[in-house]
């Protein structure tokens, strides 16, 4: 083919406008549409809604399929175009600009009734793609619908409010006053919590929940994968999703760049198909490093969704051993701020020895500022950073978590700030050294990896790691492989996903523990 004849799809080249306007490539859109039953494209009564329209790509690709599928039922091309655009396709744009872009994609004109519109029946400018500039509803400093911070988003009309219509209404069915067979799209992912921009509140789950209120036959959306492990505002949503037997397909990308080139979404991206009338197990397709792994399983087998199908038999095998009566390290590891001292606590000239962020090291804390509800202060403690993989958002690459450079053995009488959590506390130095060797094994860190979806690692991320109760001697992967009957193929997979402690230590790898929310 002559290179000068190449005519690229403009929507595959368009750059994102902002953090909430991450545009979906046509290829991914069509992969999502392929999850829907083919007979939909021959149904002239089926209605489709994109409640978060940005470029109109979803509606455009649906229109292409309907044009072909309805050809025999409506032979006249113009009548077929008019029918599809006026009776079957609907959108709610997230900004005024994206409403123009969406109409241009679907109607070939920024106004539905314009001279260049492919439809000849619309009487108004917006057609079936609407945008309504609405405001947040503030209560106690936050929006009652989306949780946006009043401090950040209560601003003049000259700036975008990010008050998205679809989730800023108690009755979404009132927007178009009709039922829909399919709801689909790529919702905004997050809203900034504070003006400094270092902390963000997820918002994508609210679009999924709102769409379910409309009770469509099918729902498919592409969203961040961080809901797998819950966390900030997502625990309830995680539980809802894992226990919903109507989620029949889940496609998981550990690296967001495999979906959105140039866009880095920590923890990866996924899209799903929710089938209202067809409950059952979920078909899961996991993609990482060019490999594709498929499995069919119940999403609620564990309280946290395990994205790696190869990890399931390993977790099941270890859980079956019932070490220490089935106890887990998640029952032992401390919560954030184990001694009540925040990350930005000011070091004192004298007092109780205290471990601060890496660049500060061992200084002092005022005894009056220390809280010790779990009686940890006077024990030997193994401290691990709360954000051990800061900066790594692509979990398809091997992960290290812990090594000598970012962990500490704290003596009796020493405490720490929120930069660390206490992974284990013991009466003797021998026990804490033994525990350290246990945590440094690849198998244990692999079990932690199955629950991690962001840079933070909290006590909940240790829910698959057995608490052995008594720790004596040095633990190695060879020892644990025999103890838990890990096969050669299983070990090879574990080995490929976790960096060795020695390889990190030998590089003199210095990784500063970040400030809170960094």
Secondary structure as GFF3:
##gff-version 3
##sequence-region A 1 518
A	DSSP	three_ten_helix	3	5	.	.	.	ID=ss1
A	DSSP	alpha_helix	10	13	.	.	.	ID=ss2
A	DSSP	alpha_helix	26	33	.	.	.	ID=ss3
A	DSSP	three_ten_helix	38	42	.	.	.	ID=ss4
A	DSSP	beta_strand	48	53	.	.	.	ID=ss5
A	DSSP	alpha_helix	57	69	.	.	.	ID=ss6
A	DSSP	alpha_helix	77	87	.	.	.	ID=ss7
A	DSSP	beta_strand	89	93	.	.	.	ID=ss8
A	DSSP	alpha_helix	96	107	.	.	.	ID=ss9
A	DSSP	beta_strand	129	130	.	.	.	ID=ss10
A	DSSP	beta_strand	138	139	.	.	.	ID=ss11
A	DSSP	beta_strand	142	143	.	.	.	ID=ss12
A	DSSP	alpha_helix	150	153	.	.	.	ID=ss13
A	DSSP	three_ten_helix	165	167	.	.	.	ID=ss14
A	DSSP	three_ten_helix	172	174	.	.	.	ID=ss15
A	DSSP	beta_strand	182	185	.	.	.	ID=ss16
A	DSSP	beta_strand	190	192	.	.	.	ID=ss17
A	DSSP	beta_strand	200	202	.	.	.	ID=ss18
A	DSSP	alpha_helix	204	213	.	.	.	ID=ss19
A	DSSP	beta_strand	218	224	.	.	.	ID=ss20
A	DSSP	three_ten_helix	225	229	.	.	.	ID=ss21
A	DSSP	alpha_helix	235	242	.	.	.	ID=ss22
A	DSSP	beta_strand	247	253	.	.	.	ID=ss23
A	DSSP	three_ten_helix	256	258	.	.	.	ID=ss24
A	DSSP	beta_strand	269	275	.	.	.	ID=ss25
A	DSSP	beta_strand	282	288	.	.	.	ID=ss26
A	DSSP	beta_strand	291	297	.	.	.	ID=ss27
A	DSSP	alpha_helix	309	321	.	.	.	ID=ss28
A	DSSP	three_ten_helix	323	326	.	.	.	ID=ss29
A	DSSP	three_ten_helix	329	331	.	.	.	ID=ss30
A	DSSP	beta_strand	352	355	.	.	.	ID=ss31
A	DSSP	beta_strand	362	365	.	.	.	ID=ss32
A	DSSP	three_ten_helix	367	369	.	.	.	ID=ss33
A	DSSP	beta_strand	380	385	.	.	.	ID=ss34
A	DSSP	beta_strand	407	410	.	.	.	ID=ss35
A	DSSP	beta_strand	415	416	.	.	.	ID=ss36
A	DSSP	beta_strand	420	426	.	.	.	ID=ss37
A	DSSP	alpha_helix	429	439	.	.	.	ID=ss38
A	DSSP	alpha_helix	442	449	.	.	.	ID=ss39
A	DSSP	three_ten_helix	459	462	.	.	.	ID=ss40
A	DSSP	alpha_helix	477	484	.	.	.	ID=ss41
A	DSSP	alpha_helix	488	497	.	.	.	ID=ss42
A	DSSP	alpha_helix	501	506	.	.	.	ID=ss43
###
